[in-house]
Amino acid sequence: MSVYKKLPLSMVATALMGALSAPAIADDKEASVIDTITIFGSKNPLDATPGSAYEISQAELDNFKYTDIMRTLSTVPGVYIQEEDGYGLRPNIGMRGTGQNRSEKITVMEDGVIAAPAPYASPAAYYFPTPGRMESIEVLKGSSTIKYGPRTTGGVVNLLSRQIPEEEMAGKVDVALGQDGFGKLHAYGGGQGEQVGAVAEVFRYQADGFRDINHIGGDTGFDKTDALAKVRFSSAKDARFDQELEIKLKYSEETSNETYMGLTAADYASSPYSRYSASAKDQMNTEHKQIQLTHAIDLSSDVTLGTIAYYNDFHRNWYKTSKVNGLSLSKGGIDAAAAFDATPGSDPLNVDIKANNRSYLSQGIQTELNVFLGDHELAFGARLHEDEMDRYQWVDKFQLDSSYQWSLNEAGVPGTDSNRIDSANALALYVQDKFTLGDVSILAGLRYEDIETRREDWGKNDPARLGTPGKDVKNSFDALLPALAATWQLNDDLLLLAGVQKGFAPAAPGNADKDIEESWNYEFGGRYNAGEFSLEAVAFYSDYSNMHGNCTAAQGCDDENLDNQYNAGEVDVKGLELSSGYDFNAGGNITFPVKLSYTYTKAEFANDFSSDFDTWGDVEKGYELPYLPENQLYLAVGAKAEAWELTLAGRYTSDIRTKAGEGSIPNDELIESKTVVDLSARYYIGENQEIYLLGENLFDETYMTTRVHGSIFSGKPRSFVVGYSLQF
């Protein structure tokens, strides 16, 4: 399909390994893999970043020990989350008005590599790196994201996996138990020798689920296992070049008994944590494999080169109800399922269960050359990438009788429901210069994307793919994306920042008009740090000439429109991000840390259009975008002593409309405002052990998360977890 068929990653590994034996000259610097995979660090200090920049450290992650990335990211302003299953297995994350659906509109990376299973061909997929095993999380928005893509409008989330310990031997064991059958085991161990270091890690968590299936019962939870191993080779002290080569292997698998069948309004009001019997067979199974080779070398005291070769293989099959009595879920199927459960002795229910069986491949090689010339820090980067989604689906037809027993009426044939491959090949190049003029630092960058996409569709009558595809659509396009940002250090405590950037997202194979997403994005703000007090405020404005909307089952799209991409034309997004923190000292050994973040967003369509995209529909100029809250507020208040720590954290989200519109929100399109409070209590047993208590949704608020297919899903009720961790 591309160059990777001719240049396998094993050859790349051999070349990088061979580089470690290069002959020797002295060098003053030390090459570092960590600088290659991170956004912030020695090359890009967080406090001096010309844009909205946040790092969630290991200490912050340890405070609540969330396994749900959406709860973790709620501390960062300008980030929107849309809960779904209650455990964060399939995150919906957006930034600066992009929308959240399956995190498709932002760039998600793990260790500097794009993490979506097919980031160009099919970005809205059902995989996200396991947040509980991460060491830190970096979030970057604005003009300084020019190095990261392909989506450059909203921002970047980079999750940093477990790094090899610096000690000869170090590790951790963390176990926890909670309500609804929740359990967690997290363990890692490793160390660093003179030239070789390694770490191995396993993270497993599970739950029985907090929803109950009417009349049938059964597990509505999940179990997920994620394993990681890294080995790093460092050059000898007398080597010609300081360099490192790290090999990363990762494997994960998940079984989750989740559904897209929500509740009617009446059933939500009476029994918000129930599920219809027609959803009893719904189950997702996934498997993810990853190989990543990272090489860093100092070619001189002023020139460094970092290269990453990566291979990701992901398969998932979500076996889930698609029709009830011949009706799709959004057009009467859920009402039919509700009536069946509410009426004893009903006629048998016909239930179609679709195997949403898909395989994904993402592989490539990326490199960045850094050159330091006086006050200039130059970065030259390139990425050669290919990905694909192989969609090979079928439908099984069942009958559910009045005693709630299942019988199979007709077994589907694989490939007879959906049978196609969406693929993409991409070349990305960028150049960036950071330089200073007195107290002013300037970042200027230019990114180029050259992309080819293809959709090969064999239809429903050639499951063996013996003939040529009935549809074979190819498309190619490119984009040149400039960015300019600046910071002005007014004094030791206060820094001002501003930037402008051209935003971009590629057209997917399912975009009928083949239009890319384009925008101009502006920001202005300041950052203040003085002692224990910090404050950052950034105003942003995004002017879209064309915005994409991707039609997925997560948004309630009907089967005939799934994976199609639609164009909204002009959209205006403006907002304000505010974050602040302060550590109060009451005397003695007790401190009271307080952290606050706030986001205001106003997002409107700037033209009229009609769309088959369900959450847009027929749009008039001035309509507000769906699933974007106008106000979000996060407030955490804690008390910390030498032997214990207590934190209360509250998240407020204002009303959300689920379909484009203006004025007051109709009741059947409204997700009401909510405030959810979490608790963390920790007690330290010496220097290396602790016991902890976590409480999510402490006040047991019943709230909606989404209205998929016109039905209602509830958030997770109050739950407690107790745990113990040991570091060595």
ZAMARGU-4260 file (C-alpha; in steps of 0.2 Angstrom, whole numbers, plus 5000, padded with zeros to 4 digits):
<rodrens>
0) 5000/5000/5000 | 5015/5012/5003 | 5033/5013/5007 | 5030/5003/5024 | 5027/4987/5014
5) 5045/4989/5007 | 5053/4996/5022 | 5047/4986/5037 | 5050/4992/5055 | 5063/4978/5058
10) 5075/4987/5046 | 5072/5003/5055 | 5076/4995/5071 | 5092/4987/5064 | 5098/5004/5058
15) 5095/5013/5074 | 5103/4999/5084 | 5118/5000/5072 | 5119/5019/5076 | 5124/5015/5094
20) 5140/5008/5089 | 5146/5024/5080 | 5164/5029/5083 | 5168/5041/5096 | 5172/5060/5100
25) 5168/5070/5115 | 5152/5079/5118 | 5145/5090/5131 | 5127/5085/5130 | 5117/5069/5134
30) 5104/5063/5122 | 5088/5059/5130 | 5073/5049/5124 | 5062/5059/5136 | 5065/5075/5126
35) 5060/5066/5110 | 5043/5060/5117 | 5037/5075/5127 | 5030/5092/5123 | 5038/5101/5138
40) 5055/5099/5146 | 5072/5106/5144 | 5069/5112/5126 | 5052/5119/5130 | 5049/5125/5148
45) 5031/5125/5153 | 5030/5142/5161 | 5038/5150/5145 | 5027/5141/5132 | 5018/5154/5121
50) 5001/5147/5123 | 4989/5138/5135 | 5000/5125/5142 | 4997/5112/5157 | 5005/5097/5164
55) 4997/5085/5175 | 5011/5078/5186 | 5013/5061/5194 | 5009/5069/5211 | 4992/5076/5204
60) 4988/5060/5196 | 4991/5051/5212 | 4979/5062/5222 | 4963/5055/5215 | 4970/5040/5206
65) 4957/5041/5193 | 4955/5028/5180 | 4944/5039/5170 | 4954/5051/5159 | 4939/5063/5158
70) 4939/5066/5176 | 4957/5069/5176 | 4956/5082/5162 | 4942/5091/5170 | 4955/5101/5180
75) 4961/5109/5163 | 4952/5124/5156 | 4947/5124/5138 | 4944/5106/5138 | 4927/5098/5136
80) 4922/5081/5142 | 4906/5071/5138 | 4903/5056/5149 | 4896/5041/5142 | 4898/5024/5150
85) 4903/5031/5167 | 4920/5023/5168 | 4929/5033/5154 | 4932/5018/5143 | 4927/5028/5127
90) 4932/5046/5131 | 4924/5061/5122 | 4936/5075/5123 | 4936/5092/5114 | 4945/5108/5116
95) 4941/5126/5112 | 4924/5122/5104 | 4929/5108/5093 | 4916/5096/5099 | 4920/5080/5109
100) 4914/5065/5099 | 4926/5051/5102 | 4940/5064/5104 | 4941/5065/5085 | 4944/5083/5084
105) 4960/5084/5094 | 4977/5076/5093 | 4979/5063/5106 | 4997/5056/5108 | 5005/5043/5119
110) 5024/5046/5121 | 5024/5058/5106 | 5015/5047/5094 | 4997/5049/5088 | 4987/5036/5097
115) 4970/5035/5087 | 4970/5018/5078 | 4968/5027/5061 | 4970/5046/5064 | 4968/5051/5046
120) 4956/5038/5039 | 4945/5035/5054 | 4949/5046/5069 | 4933/5043/5079 | 4938/5025/5085
125) 4935/5016/5101 | 4953/5016/5108 | 4961/5027/5121 | 4977/5024/5130 | 4974/5018/5148
130) 4976/5033/5159 | 4979/5024/5175 | 4996/5018/5170 | 5002/5036/5164 | 5016/5045/5173
135) 5010/5062/5168 | 4999/5071/5155 | 5003/5086/5144 | 4990/5098/5137 | 4994/5111/5124
140) 4983/5123/5115 | 4986/5137/5103 | 4999/5142/5091 | 5013/5132/5098 | 5004/5116/5093
145) 5011/5118/5075 | 5023/5103/5077 | 5008/5092/5081 | 4995/5085/5070 | 4985/5081/5059
150) 4972/5091/5069 | 4979/5108/5074 | 4963/5118/5079 | 4959/5113/5096 | 4975/5106/5104
155) 4985/5091/5109 | 4985/5079/5124 | 5001/5069/5126 | 5000/5055/5138 | 5017/5050/5145
160) 5019/5031/5149 | 5029/5024/5163 | 5047/5029/5161 | 5062/5018/5166 | 5067/5022/5184
165) 5083/5030/5187 | 5088/5019/5202 | 5095/5002/5200 | 5079/4994/5205 | 5062/5003/5209
170) 5044/4999/5207 | 5026/5000/5214 | 5011/4989/5219 | 4994/4997/5220 | 4978/4987/5223
175) 4960/4994/5226 | 4943/4987/5228 | 4926/4997/5227 | 4908/4996/5224 | 4899/4987/5209
180) 4913/4974/5209 | 4927/4987/5205 | 4944/4981/5207 | 4962/4987/5202 | 4979/4980/5201
185) 4993/4991/5196 | 5011/4985/5197 | 5028/4990/5189 | 5046/4987/5192 | 5062/4991/5183
190) 5079/5000/5185 | 5094/5007/5176 | 5111/5000/5174 | 5127/5008/5166 | 5121/5006/5148
195) 5104/4996/5149 | 5088/5000/5158 | 5071/4992/5158 | 5054/4993/5166 | 5039/4981/5165
200) 5021/4986/5170 | 5004/4979/5171 | 4987/4988/5174 | 4971/4979/5176 | 4954/4985/5182
205) 4937/4979/5181 | 4919/4982/5187 | 4902/4973/5187 | 4893/4989/5182 | 4881/5001/5190
210) 4866/4997/5178 | 4854/4983/5180 | 4846/4974/5165 | 4827/4973/5166 | 4821/4955/5170
215) 4837/4947/5165 | 4851/4954/5176 | 4869/4951/5171 | 4886/4960/5170 | 4885/4978/5163
220) 4903/4981/5168 | 4920/4978/5160 | 4937/4971/5163 | 4953/4978/5154 | 4971/4973/5155
225) 4986/4984/5149 | 5004/4978/5149 | 5019/4988/5145 | 5038/4984/5143 | 5052/4995/5139
230) 5071/4992/5136 | 5083/5007/5134 | 5101/5006/5127 | 5113/5020/5130 | 5129/5024/5122
235) 5146/5021/5132 | 5153/5036/5140 | 5168/5037/5128 | 5156/5035/5112 | 5158/5047/5098
240) 5140/5053/5100 | 5128/5052/5116 | 5113/5043/5111 | 5099/5032/5117 | 5088/5019/5109
245) 5072/5013/5118 | 5061/4999/5113 | 5043/4999/5119 | 5031/4985/5118 | 5012/4987/5123
250) 4997/4975/5123 | 4980/4978/5130 | 4963/4969/5129 | 4946/4974/5135 | 4929/4966/5137
255) 4915/4978/5141 | 4896/4975/5142 | 4891/4992/5135 | 4876/4998/5124 | 4870/5012/5114
260) 4852/5009/5121 | 4848/5023/5133 | 4831/5026/5142 | 4815/5035/5138 | 4812/5050/5148
265) 4799/5041/5159 | 4811/5027/5163 | 4825/5038/5166 | 4814/5048/5179 | 4809/5032/5188
270) 4824/5020/5186 | 4839/5030/5179 | 4851/5015/5182 | 4841/5002/5172 | 4844/4994/5155
275) 4832/4987/5143 | 4832/4968/5141 | 4834/4970/5122 | 4852/4976/5126 | 4857/4961/5136
280) 4869/4954/5123 | 4878/4970/5119 | 4897/4968/5122 | 4913/4976/5116 | 4929/4966/5113
285) 4945/4975/5109 | 4964/4971/5107 | 4978/4983/5105 | 4996/4979/5100 | 5010/4992/5099
290) 5029/4992/5095 | 5038/5009/5096 | 5056/5012/5094 | 5063/5029/5100 | 5081/5035/5096
295) 5089/5051/5102 | 5106/5057/5097 | 5117/5072/5100 | 5126/5075/5084 | 5136/5090/5092
300) 5133/5102/5107 | 5121/5112/5096 | 5112/5098/5086 | 5101/5084/5092 | 5090/5072/5082
305) 5076/5062/5089 | 5067/5048/5078 | 5052/5037/5082 | 5046/5022/5072 | 5029/5015/5077
310) 5017/5002/5073 | 4999/5000/5081 | 4987/4986/5077 | 4969/4988/5085 | 4954/4976/5083
315) 4937/4979/5090 | 4920/4971/5088 | 4906/4979/5097 | 4891/4967/5096 | 4876/4978/5100
320) 4858/4980/5096 | 4855/4990/5080 | 4836/4987/5077 | 4821/4982/5088 | 4806/4975/5078
325) 4814/4982/5062 | 4815/5000/5069 | 4832/5008/5071 | 4836/5014/5089 | 4833/5033/5085
330) 4817/5029/5075 | 4807/5020/5087 | 4818/5005/5092 | 4821/5011/5110 | 4802/5014/5113
335) 4798/4997/5107 | 4811/4990/5119 | 4804/5000/5133 | 4786/4995/5130 | 4791/4976/5129
340) 4799/4977/5146 | 4785/4987/5154 | 4771/4975/5147 | 4772/4957/5154 | 4767/4944/5142
345) 4770/4954/5127 | 4772/4947/5110 | 4790/4941/5106 | 4802/4955/5102 | 4813/4954/5086
350) 4831/4961/5090 | 4844/4963/5077 | 4862/4963/5084 | 4876/4970/5073 | 4894/4964/5074
355) 4903/4981/5072 | 4919/4971/5068 | 4933/4982/5063 | 4952/4981/5061 | 4964/4996/5062
360) 4982/4999/5057 | 4993/5014/5060 | 5011/5014/5057 | 5025/5027/5052 | 5041/5035/5056
365) 5044/5053/5062 | 5059/5063/5066 | 5064/5080/5073 | 5081/5089/5071 | 5085/5103/5083
370) 5098/5115/5080 | 5104/5129/5092 | 5111/5144/5083 | 5114/5158/5095 | 5097/5164/5101
375) 5088/5154/5089 | 5081/5136/5092 | 5077/5128/5076 | 5066/5113/5074 | 5064/5103/5058
380) 5052/5089/5058 | 5045/5076/5046 | 5032/5061/5048 | 5028/5048/5035 | 5012/5039/5040
385) 4999/5027/5034 | 4983/5020/5042 | 4968/5011/5038 | 4951/5004/5044 | 4945/4988/5038
390) 4926/4987/5041 | 4919/4969/5040 | 4902/4968/5048 | 4887/4957/5049 | 4870/4956/5058
395) 4862/4942/5068 | 4843/4941/5070 | 4836/4936/5087 | 4820/4934/5095 | 4817/4938/5114
400) 4801/4930/5120 | 4789/4935/5134 | 4799/4925/5147 | 4815/4934/5142 | 4823/4920/5133
405) 4834/4922/5118 | 4833/4912/5102 | 4843/4914/5086 | 4832/4916/5071 | 4846/4920/5058
410) 4865/4920/5059 | 4873/4934/5049 | 4887/4931/5036 | 4903/4941/5040 | 4904/4955/5027
415) 4886/4956/5022 | 4882/4972/5032 | 4897/4983/5029 | 4912/4978/5019 | 4925/4991/5015
420) 4942/4998/5019 | 4946/5016/5022 | 4964/5021/5021 | 4976/5036/5021 | 4994/5040/5017
425) 5001/5056/5024 | 5017/5066/5024 | 5019/5080/5037 | 5033/5092/5037 | 5036/5107/5049
430) 5049/5120/5053 | 5049/5130/5069 | 5060/5144/5075 | 5060/5151/5093 | 5071/5166/5096
435) 5072/5180/5109 | 5073/5199/5107 | 5076/5206/5124 | 5061/5201/5135 | 5051/5196/5120
440) 5052/5178/5114 | 5045/5173/5097 | 5039/5157/5090 | 5037/5156/5071 | 5032/5140/5062
445) 5026/5132/5046 | 5017/5115/5044 | 5014/5106/5028 | 5002/5091/5026 | 5001/5080/5010
450) 4987/5067/5011 | 4980/5054/5000 | 4964/5045/5006 | 4954/5030/4998 | 4938/5021/5001
455) 4936/5003/4994 | 4918/4997/4996 | 4913/4979/4991 | 4895/4982/4996 | 4884/4968/5004
460) 4885/4955/4991 | 4903/4951/4989 | 4908/4946/5007 | 4923/4937/5001 | 4930/4952/4991
465) 4932/4941/4976 | 4928/4955/4964 | 4933/4973/4962 | 4926/4986/4974 | 4909/4993/4969
470) 4915/5009/4975 | 4933/5015/4974 | 4935/5033/4979 | 4952/5041/4980 | 4956/5059/4985
475) 4971/5069/4988 | 4974/5086/4996 | 4987/5096/5005 | 4988/5111/5017 | 5001/5124/5022
480) 4998/5130/5040 | 5008/5145/5047 | 5009/5150/5065 | 5016/5164/5075 | 5016/5167/5094
485) 5025/5178/5106 | 5028/5180/5124 | 5033/5196/5134 | 5041/5194/5151 | 5036/5210/5159
490) 5044/5206/5176 | 5049/5190/5185 | 5031/5186/5189 | 5021/5191/5174 | 5021/5185/5156
495) 5010/5190/5142 | 5007/5179/5127 | 4998/5180/5110 | 4997/5170/5095 | 4989/5166/5078
500) 4988/5150/5069 | 4979/5142/5054 | 4969/5127/5060 | 4967/5111/5049 | 4959/5094/5049
505) 4960/5082/5034 | 4944/5077/5025 | 4940/5059/5029 | 4936/5046/5015 | 4918/5048/5019
510) 4917/5066/5016 | 4906/5068/5000 | 4912/5086/4996 | 4931/5081/5000 | 4933/5098/5009
515) 4946/5100/5023 | 4943/5108/5039 | 4951/5125/5040 | 4951/5139/5053 | 4961/5154/5059
520) 4964/5153/5078 | 4969/5168/5089 | 4973/5169/5107 | 4979/5182/5120 | 4982/5181/5138
525) 4994/5181/5153 | 5003/5170/5166 | 5007/5176/5183 | 5017/5166/5196 | 5022/5174/5213
530) 5027/5162/5227 | 5012/5150/5231 | 5000/5160/5219 | 4998/5156/5201 | 4986/5163/5188
535) 4983/5161/5170 | 4970/5169/5159 | 4969/5166/5140 | 4955/5173/5128 | 4953/5163/5112
540) 4944/5165/5095 | 4942/5152/5081 | 4936/5158/5064 | 4931/5142/5054 | 4929/5143/5035
545) 4923/5125/5036 | 4920/5114/5051 | 4918/5095/5050 | 4906/5084/5059 | 4909/5065/5059
550) 4893/5054/5060 | 4896/5040/5072 | 4885/5029/5082 | 4891/5038/5098 | 4880/5053/5091
555) 4865/5043/5087 | 4868/5042/5068 | 4858/5029/5058 | 4867/5015/5050 | 4866/5022/5032
560) 4876/5038/5037 | 4889/5030/5049 | 4907/5036/5046 | 4901/5049/5034 | 4909/5066/5037
565) 4899/5082/5034 | 4904/5100/5031 | 4896/5115/5042 | 4905/5129/5033 | 4908/5145/5043
570) 4908/5143/5062 | 4913/5156/5075 | 4920/5150/5092 | 4926/5162/5106 | 4929/5160/5124
575) 4940/5162/5140 | 4951/5150/5149 | 4955/5154/5167 | 4965/5144/5180 | 4972/5148/5197
580) 4980/5140/5212 | 4986/5145/5229 | 4993/5135/5244 | 4987/5143/5260 | 4998/5140/5275
585) 4989/5141/5292 | 5005/5138/5302 | 5012/5122/5308 | 5013/5108/5296 | 4996/5110/5288
590) 4993/5118/5271 | 4977/5121/5262 | 4979/5120/5243 | 4966/5127/5232 | 4964/5125/5213
595) 4952/5133/5201 | 4949/5132/5183 | 4935/5140/5172 | 4930/5140/5154 | 4918/5151/5145
600) 4913/5146/5127 | 4901/5153/5114 | 4901/5143/5098 | 4889/5148/5083 | 4886/5143/5065
605) 4889/5158/5054 | 4879/5152/5039 | 4863/5142/5034 | 4864/5124/5028 | 4855/5107/5029
610) 4864/5091/5034 | 4860/5073/5036 | 4871/5074/5052 | 4858/5071/5066 | 4865/5083/5079
615) 4865/5097/5066 | 4850/5095/5055 | 4844/5110/5046 | 4854/5125/5053 | 4852/5143/5052
620) 4865/5157/5055 | 4867/5160/5074 | 4862/5142/5079 | 4873/5136/5094 | 4884/5121/5092
625) 4877/5105/5101 | 4886/5097/5115 | 4896/5112/5120 | 4893/5119/5138 | 4894/5138/5139
630) 4901/5138/5157 | 4912/5125/5165 | 4920/5127/5183 | 4932/5116/5193 | 4936/5119/5211
635) 4947/5108/5222 | 4950/5112/5240 | 4962/5102/5251 | 4971/5100/5267 | 4988/5092/5268
640) 4999/5087/5283 | 5014/5076/5284 | 5005/5060/5287 | 4988/5063/5278 | 4980/5072/5264
645) 4961/5077/5261 | 4954/5084/5245 | 4937/5089/5239 | 4935/5093/5220 | 4919/5099/5212
650) 4915/5100/5193 | 4900/5111/5187 | 4894/5110/5169 | 4880/5122/5163 | 4865/5116/5152
655) 4870/5108/5136 | 4859/5107/5120 | 4861/5090/5110 | 4855/5097/5094 | 4860/5114/5085
660) 4848/5128/5089 | 4846/5144/5098 | 4836/5152/5112 | 4829/5141/5126 | 4833/5122/5124
665) 4818/5110/5121 | 4816/5097/5135 | 4820/5083/5124 | 4836/5091/5118 | 4842/5096/5135
670) 4856/5090/5146 | 4853/5099/5162 | 4867/5108/5172 | 4876/5097/5185 | 4888/5098/5199
675) 4898/5082/5203 | 4909/5082/5219 | 4923/5069/5222 | 4933/5065/5237 | 4951/5059/5240
680) 4958/5054/5257 | 4976/5048/5259 | 4985/5042/5274 | 5004/5038/5273 | 5012/5024/5282
685) 5030/5029/5282 | 5038/5035/5267 | 5034/5022/5254 | 5016/5016/5259 | 4999/5023/5259
690) 4981/5018/5261 | 4968/5029/5252 | 4949/5031/5250 | 4941/5038/5235 | 4923/5044/5233
695) 4916/5048/5216 | 4900/5058/5215 | 4900/5060/5233 | 4883/5068/5235 | 4875/5055/5223
700) 4868/5067/5210 | 4858/5059/5197 | 4863/5067/5180 | 4862/5064/5162 | 4878/5061/5151
705) 4871/5060/5134 | 4855/5058/5123 | 4862/5045/5110 | 4848/5040/5098 | 4836/5051/5107
710) 4837/5041/5123 | 4845/5046/5140 | 4861/5039/5148 | 4864/5042/5167 | 4881/5046/5175
715) 4889/5035/5188 | 4881/5036/5205 | 4890/5038/5221 | 4904/5025/5223 | 4918/5022/5235
720) 4935/5014/5232 | 4948/5009/5245 | 4966/5005/5241 | 4984/5002/5246 | 5000/5006/5238
725) 5018/5002/5241 | 5033/5009/5233 | 5050/5002/5233
</rodrens>
